[in-house]
């Protein structure tokens, strides 16, 4: 444990006691729409969080859960532009985003996030392309469920938590219904090249037991400008959001087999492609000048992100007194990265000049299924049991598209995981005990392959490394008063280090994949204690967590600026606080939230976990404050995000983070022809360097990116 642990524990204890003495129930308000719930420290007891794999309400689970849905979600997406930016803006434990297409280094509680759509994982465990947050247009999302901390609820990848995007549901009534959106985006000065726009709509139809929903969305984004009015540098390698087009189509077919049984098919295709209108101009860190862009064409194919998803599900709400859920899915992604004449790509047998241009692409295909059954134990109705099994088959390869070379060979990942959970209510719900286990049986199949010439063209013997592991979880919930809940829990999650990065970087002869230590899984645990109070006009929560992995996975930059994976122990701990209150002014809610996190590793292999994790692997502390007003046809929100400065004890001073503050605002008015909204991101036009640019690769002037300046979004949306 770290030397500041006693202080953190004391702080958490004082905060929890103060909150318990002063506050009351969560304001998980209902916005009056049929499309979901509004953000709050914990969802309302009547809400089922599907990512939790149970029909029990969140209050019965020893977890920290947030839900962002309904009008709150729609408003935040208008301000932020994407699901990942919306989640990052609302919840302080989520790191600042890079404001680029790549989410490498973005984390929840200092660890990796598993993004899912209707519980279908969007990650690519063999070769992480870090594009998980851009696989569906937010217009087709009803709500986002955030489960904090290491867990294995959805299988591989949730060492920091789960962000589950639940798509729009079936029409509530017979007939035709739907929603339409028109949106325009501009920055200060209304420069033409910075203009953008979006058009989206879906139409639903219900006739008795049958329902169908179909929709499409298209968005064009212009160049981004910083707070000084300069173009922001384009990331021509990892990919950009600015100067891009995205389109998405969505469909849902459903049939109600009986009062309790339903079958439905969901399909989604999303593509975001850069327009290649700009090239990067390096910045100057010594002079504090961020990288910019000028008109030009980047060589090679534009960076692209394409995702396709098909999911078939069946649910029966009354099968032998229990609930049965079945799901089968197919998912395919293509991630095209920008190119360059990197030393890693050079092969003198192809280009003797040493100026070979190439670029890479990830291709991944996932097939899987989920099954679960839950019911109260006959004769002991206070004990709810859940059993199930998950299966995932992932095939991924990374190739160099200009020359047709394999960088990461086509590899297969297979996971089979039966699980069982129990939840026992004692003393009329005063005390609950929850716990269970998940047995993960994982196998990776890698063929024989040859590394690139820059690694010495090493002949690597393939293999089928595997592991079996029981992942445990357990917790206790105490609810002494209505609206007062305290809990403690332990949960294990797992992932595998980015296998592709490890395999492609083999630079020594005689490597046999079966005996390659670096392929061992990352097993992380999460211990957490928290309290939530929901009474009267106040709601509050406090949680303290600490997690550890003996064989962690860190991103470490090589000489080319390409990140490799290092295996080191990791320890993380943190404190989260939130408070919200309905004021005497009708419709006005004030809220604040705080996240403090510390992460350490053993970088020098001396057996002591005492070096700070760097900015590529840990987020800064943060304070959020907000005022929300919703009354009659008028709605408004003003929110501030204060990213606090951070230093790293084993890094040069240039890696320190100086911190910055961003203010966002939105006002909406419901009219007879629809809702008109004006949103402003970075209201004060703050000039700042993004967290990742400020703390990672701090000698690279090409990666010195400023954040986006004041941005206006004018939108019209209508439900019909």
PyMOL commands that set and color helices and strands:
alter all, ss='L'
color gray80, all
select helices_A, chain A and resi 5-22+50-52+58-60+70-80+83-90+138-140+188-190+192-194+343-345+453-455+499-504+513-515+517-519+653-655+691-695+701-703
alter helices_A, ss='H'
color red, helices_A
select strands_A, chain A and resi 65-69+113-117+120-121+141-148+161-167+175-187+196-207+210-221+244-256+261-274+278-281+292-295+304-319+322-336+360-377+380-400+405-426+431-446+449-450+459-460+466-481+484-496+521-535+538-549+554-557+563-566+570-582+588-601+611-612+622-631+634-643+660-671+674-681+711-719
alter strands_A, ss='S'
color yellow, strands_A
deselect
rebuild
show_as cartoon
